[in-house]
């Protein structure tokens, strides 16, 4: 993925590398991941993502919806711990 979901994952990873003692339990990990997500929601750094990215598939341009904050390319039917996107 690219966009907000990738930024959240990167923030989580960097924070875990800087302070591994804060990531000692699955519930704490979920808290820190949610915290990273909350920060991105408040900062809205990817609000204009669709104006900076062009998606092309089979030689054709695919328009991105207004408000799109990221793209996820999957070869399976679920994402993020089993969430069915379709």
C-alpha positions as CSV (number, residue, x, y, z in Angstrom):
1,X,0.0,0.0,0.0
2,X,0.9,3.6,-0.4
3,X,-0.6,6.6,1.4
4,X,-2.0,6.9,4.8
5,X,-2.0,3.2,5.7
6,X,1.6,2.9,4.8
7,X,2.5,6.0,6.8
8,X,0.7,4.5,9.9
9,X,2.6,1.3,9.5
10,X,5.9,3.1,9.1
11,X,5.3,5.3,12.2
12,X,4.5,2.2,14.2
13,X,7.6,0.4,13.0
14,X,9.9,3.4,13.7
15,X,8.4,3.9,17.2
16,X,8.8,0.2,18.0
17,X,12.5,0.3,16.9
18,X,13.2,3.5,19.1
19,X,11.4,2.2,22.2
20,X,11.0,-1.6,22.1
21,X,10.2,-1.6,25.9
22,X,6.9,0.0,25.1
23,X,5.8,-2.9,22.8
24,X,5.8,-5.8,25.2
25,X,2.2,-6.9,24.9
26,X,-0.3,-7.4,22.0
27,X,-2.8,-5.0,23.6
28,X,-0.2,-2.3,24.0
29,X,0.9,-2.8,20.3
30,X,-2.7,-2.3,19.2
31,X,-2.8,0.9,21.3
32,X,0.3,2.3,19.7
33,X,-0.9,1.4,16.2
34,X,-4.3,3.1,16.9
35,X,-2.3,6.1,18.3
36,X,-0.3,6.3,15.0
37,X,-3.6,6.1,13.1
38,X,-5.2,8.8,15.2
39,X,-2.3,11.2,14.6
40,X,-2.6,10.7,10.8
41,X,-6.4,11.4,11.0
42,X,-5.8,14.6,12.9
43,X,-2.8,15.7,10.7
44,X,-4.7,14.9,7.4
45,X,-1.4,14.8,5.5
46,X,-2.9,12.6,2.8
47,X,-6.1,14.5,2.2
48,X,-5.0,15.5,-1.3
49,X,-3.4,12.1,-2.2
50,X,-5.4,11.6,-5.4
51,X,-4.0,14.8,-6.9
52,X,-0.4,13.6,-6.5
53,X,-0.8,10.0,-7.7
54,X,-1.7,8.5,-11.0
55,X,-3.0,4.9,-11.2
56,X,-2.7,3.1,-14.5
57,X,-3.9,-0.5,-15.1
58,X,-3.5,-2.3,-18.4
59,X,-2.4,0.9,-20.1
60,X,-5.5,2.8,-19.0
61,X,-5.7,5.6,-16.5
62,X,-7.9,4.8,-13.5
63,X,-9.5,7.8,-11.8
64,X,-9.1,8.0,-8.0
65,X,-12.1,9.0,-6.0
66,X,-12.0,12.5,-4.4
67,X,-10.9,12.1,-0.8
68,X,-8.9,8.9,-1.5
69,X,-6.0,8.8,1.0
70,X,-4.2,5.8,-0.2
71,X,-4.0,2.7,-2.4
72,X,-3.8,-0.9,-1.4
73,X,-2.8,-3.6,-4.0
74,X,-3.8,-7.0,-2.9
75,X,-3.7,-10.5,-4.3
76,X,-5.9,-11.9,-1.5
77,X,-9.4,-11.2,-0.5
78,X,-8.7,-9.7,2.9
79,X,-6.5,-7.0,4.5
80,X,-5.3,-6.0,8.0
81,X,-6.0,-9.1,10.0
82,X,-8.8,-10.5,7.9
83,X,-10.9,-7.5,7.0
84,X,-12.9,-8.3,3.9
85,X,-12.7,-5.2,1.7
86,X,-15.2,-6.3,-0.8
